[in-house]
Amino acid sequence: MKLLNAFLLAVAFITVGCSASVEPTLVSNKSATPIIGGQLVKEDSALAHSVVGIYDNNFGFTCTGSLLPGNLVLTAAHCIGEKTSEVYVVFHPNMESILNLGKNFRTHPAVRRVVKMKAHEDFAGSQDNMAIPGHDIGLMMYEGETPKDYTPAKILTEPAALKRDALTILAGYGVNYAEVIPVNPRKEKNLQQMINNGEVYCDNDDARKATSCVREEISGPAILKAVQVKIKYTPNEGEVVLDQTGGQAACSGDSGGPAYIQVGNEYQLWGVTSRSGLGCNTDIIYMNILYYAVWITDTAKSFGAK
């Protein structure tokens, strides 16, 4: 099925969820297992063939994406930088080993250069009003041929499957360790600078008024991992909230990565990783790609995708 028809078919059945709010908590979450409580994705598995890594060499950050037809990669809007130069798609479950090649990573046979990319026009960073979708969705196009072992993700054909307590599978190249550490605002001499730099998070952006602060430690190699969590609720048409309070979670670096529902022996794509609270042990928000079907197909057409 062609890209346009597949997305329009899926979006025709989408339903509206109830409105609610997410209250992030500042608690410690230590973990030394993949993707926070998950498992490594084998190179010959079905998941590995439709999930790709994204590396922006301008800023040195990694994200995750889902492969679509026409040399397209679906990801989060906050993974889209200002320019395509030095942005790459990596077709390998061990992205870490390829990036460790230094300057030579660009010529690795598993790497493709991004030539077009776009974030949703209405994306405006953090979204606090849960009644309104955050529009944290973006699209990229890469040059060259897709590696022969990779195939586009199958899009969810039964939107009714996105119901409370349904199991969903998350995949990504994110960290496998996250810990939130309390910081005493009265003992930090350079607290305001640390707040401004995003090194410390406080209950007030004015260091003089802050009474509670934390910092986050994250680490782990960029290796593809997967985890299974439950759907919690749908706060609006474009987003779904997942429960990550059980020690299994997507985390930093998993941004833009996929969420699947297993239908028979097939993994069907429905979501894109957006945002959660610190520590990766709170509820997490995923964009519902069925709601963004028209935007995705229109953007793909503007890229010249077939």
C-alpha positions in Angstrom: 0.0 0.0 0.0 1.3 3.4 -0.9 2.2 5.9 1.9 -0.7 8.3 1.3 -3.4 5.6 1.1 -2.0 3.8 4.2 -2.1 6.9 6.4 -5.5 8.2 5.2 -7.0 4.8 5.8 -5.7 4.7 9.4 -6.8 8.3 10.3 -10.4 7.7 9.2 -11.0 5.6 12.3 -9.3 7.7 15.0 -11.3 8.5 18.1 -11.0 11.3 20.7 -9.8 10.4 24.2 -10.7 12.1 27.5 -8.7 15.0 28.9 -6.4 14.7 31.9 -3.1 16.0 33.2 0.4 14.5 33.8 2.1 15.3 37.1 5.8 14.5 36.8 7.5 13.5 40.1 11.1 14.1 41.1 12.2 10.7 42.4 15.3 8.6 41.8 15.3 5.8 39.3 18.5 3.8 39.0 18.9 1.2 36.3 21.8 -0.5 34.5 19.7 -2.5 32.0 19.0 -1.6 28.4 16.5 1.3 27.5 15.7 1.3 31.3 14.5 -2.2 32.0 14.3 -3.5 28.4 16.4 -5.8 26.2 18.7 -5.5 23.2 17.1 -5.7 19.8 18.7 -8.5 17.7 20.1 -7.4 14.3 18.0 -10.0 12.4 14.7 -9.2 14.2 11.7 -7.5 12.7 12.0 -4.4 14.9 15.6 -3.9 13.8 14.6 -3.6 10.2 12.3 -0.6 10.6 14.0 1.5 13.4 16.9 3.8 12.6 19.3 6.0 14.5 19.6 9.7 13.9 22.8 11.6 14.6 23.2 15.4 14.4 26.9 16.1 14.1 26.3 19.8 14.5 25.3 19.4 18.1 26.4 15.8 18.9 23.0 14.5 19.8 21.2 11.3 18.9 17.6 10.5 18.3 15.6 7.6 17.0 13.3 7.3 14.0 11.0 5.0 12.1 11.5 4.1 8.5 8.7 5.0 6.1 8.5 4.5 2.3 10.2 6.9 0.0 13.5 7.3 1.9 11.6 8.9 4.8 12.2 8.8 8.5 9.5 9.7 11.0 10.8 11.3 14.3 10.0 14.0 16.9 9.9 17.7 16.0 12.5 18.3 18.8 14.9 16.1 16.9 14.8 18.4 13.9 17.7 21.0 13.9 18.1 24.2 11.9 20.0 22.7 9.0 20.3 19.3 7.2 24.1 19.5 6.8 25.8 17.1 9.1 22.6 15.2 10.0 22.7 11.4 9.3 20.5 8.4 9.5 22.2 5.2 10.8 20.9 1.8 9.7 22.5 -0.4 12.3 21.3 -1.6 15.8 24.8 -0.6 17.2 24.9 3.0 16.3 27.6 3.6 19.0 30.2 1.5 17.2 29.7 3.5 14.0 29.9 6.9 15.6 33.0 5.8 17.4 34.8 5.7 14.0 35.2 9.4 14.3 35.2 11.4 11.0 35.1 8.1 9.1 31.5 7.4 10.3 30.2 9.4 7.4 31.4 6.9 4.8 30.2 3.8 6.6 27.8 1.7 4.4 25.1 1.9 7.1 25.0 5.7 7.1 22.9 8.0 4.9 23.0 11.8 4.8 19.8 13.7 5.5 18.8 16.0 2.6 15.4 17.3 3.7 13.7 17.6 7.1 10.8 19.5 8.7 9.2 19.8 12.1 5.5 20.4 12.5 4.7 24.0 12.1 2.7 24.2 15.4 5.4 22.5 17.6 6.3 25.0 20.3 8.5 23.0 22.7 7.1 21.8 26.1 3.3 21.6 26.1 1.7 21.9 29.6 -2.0 22.0 28.5 -2.8 18.3 28.0 -6.1 19.1 26.3 -4.0 20.3 23.3 -1.7 18.1 21.2 2.0 19.1 21.4 2.6 18.5 17.7 6.0 17.0 18.5 6.4 15.3 15.2 8.9 15.6 12.3 9.9 14.1 9.0 13.3 13.6 7.4 14.4 12.4 3.9 17.8 10.7 3.3 19.8 10.3 0.1 20.9 7.1 -1.6 19.4 3.6 -1.4 17.8 2.0 1.7 19.9 -0.9 2.9 18.5 -4.1 1.6 17.6 -5.6 5.0 15.5 -2.6 6.0 11.8 -2.2 5.3 9.3 0.6 6.1 7.3 0.1 9.3 3.7 -1.1 9.0 1.1 1.5 10.2 -1.5 0.4 12.7 -4.7 -0.5 10.9 -6.9 -0.9 14.0 -6.8 2.4 16.0 -9.2 0.9 18.5 -6.2 -1.1 19.8 -5.0 2.0 21.5 -6.9 1.5 24.6 -6.2 1.6 28.4 -3.9 -1.1 29.6 -3.0 -2.3 26.1 0.6 -3.4 25.8 2.8 -1.4 23.5 6.4 -2.0 22.5 8.9 0.9 22.5 12.2 0.9 20.8 15.1 3.4 20.7 18.8 4.2 20.9 18.5 6.0 24.2 20.4 5.7 27.5 20.1 2.8 29.9 20.8 4.6 33.1 19.0 7.6 34.6 19.1 9.0 38.1 17.6 12.2 39.5 19.7 13.7 42.3 18.6 16.4 44.7 20.5 19.6 44.7 20.6 22.0 47.7 19.8 25.5 46.2 21.5 27.1 49.2 24.8 25.4 48.6 25.3 26.0 44.9 27.2 29.3 44.2 26.5 29.3 40.5 22.9 28.1 40.7 21.5 30.7 38.3 24.0 29.8 35.6 23.3 26.1 36.1 19.6 26.8 35.7 20.1 28.8 32.6 22.3 26.1 31.1 19.8 23.4 31.8 22.2 21.6 34.2 19.8 21.9 37.2 16.0 22.0 37.4 14.3 24.0 40.2 10.8 24.9 41.3 11.6 28.4 40.3 13.8 29.7 37.4 15.0 32.5 39.6 17.7 31.0 41.8 17.0 33.4 44.6 13.5 32.0 44.9 14.2 28.3 44.3 13.5 26.0 47.2 13.8 22.6 45.6 16.3 21.6 42.8 17.5 18.4 41.1 20.0 17.4 38.4 19.8 14.4 36.1 22.5 11.9 35.4 22.1 9.8 32.3 24.4 7.5 30.5 24.5 4.5 28.1 25.6 3.5 24.6 23.6 4.3 21.5 22.5 0.7 20.9 19.0 -0.3 19.8 16.8 -1.6 22.7 13.2 -2.3 23.3 10.7 -2.4 26.2 7.1 -3.2 26.8 4.8 -0.9 28.7 1.0 -0.3 29.1 -1.1 2.5 27.6 -2.5 4.7 30.4 -4.9 7.1 28.7 -5.4 9.4 25.7 -5.6 13.0 26.8 -6.3 14.5 23.4 -6.6 13.5 19.8 -2.9 13.6 19.0 -1.3 12.0 22.0 -1.2 8.9 24.1 0.1 8.6 27.7 2.1 5.5 28.7 2.9 4.2 32.1 6.6 4.1 32.8 6.4 3.9 36.6 7.2 0.2 36.7 11.0 0.5 36.0 10.6 0.0 32.2 10.9 3.1 30.1 12.1 5.1 27.1 14.6 7.7 28.0 17.0 10.4 26.6 18.1 9.4 23.0 14.9 7.4 22.5 13.2 10.7 21.3 11.4 10.3 18.0 11.4 6.5 18.4 8.5 4.2 17.6 5.7 2.7 19.7 4.2 -0.5 18.3 1.1 -2.6 18.9 1.7 -6.3 18.1 -1.0 -7.6 15.7 -0.5 -11.3 15.1 3.1 -11.7 14.2 3.4 -8.2 13.0 4.5 -5.0 14.8 2.4 -2.1 13.7 3.6 1.5 14.2 1.3 4.0 15.9 3.5 6.4 18.0 6.5 8.7 18.2 8.3 9.4 21.5 7.8 12.9 22.7 8.3 13.8 26.4 8.3 12.8 30.0 9.4 14.0 33.4 12.9 13.8 34.8 14.4 10.4 35.6 12.4 8.5 33.0 10.2 6.9 35.6 7.1 9.0 35.1 4.3 8.9 32.6 5.6 9.5 29.1 3.8 11.1 26.1 3.8 9.6 22.6 2.4 11.4 19.5 -0.3 9.4 17.8 0.8 9.3 14.2 -2.7 8.4 12.9 -3.8 11.9 14.0 -1.0 13.4 11.9 -1.6 11.3 8.8 -2.4 14.3 6.6 0.5 16.3 7.8 2.9 13.4 7.2 1.6 12.7 3.7 1.6 16.4 2.7 5.2 16.9 4.0 6.3 13.7 2.2 4.8 15.1 -1.0 6.6 18.5 -0.5 9.9 16.5 -0.2 9.1 14.8 -3.5 8.8 11.4 -1.9 7.2 8.7 -4.1 
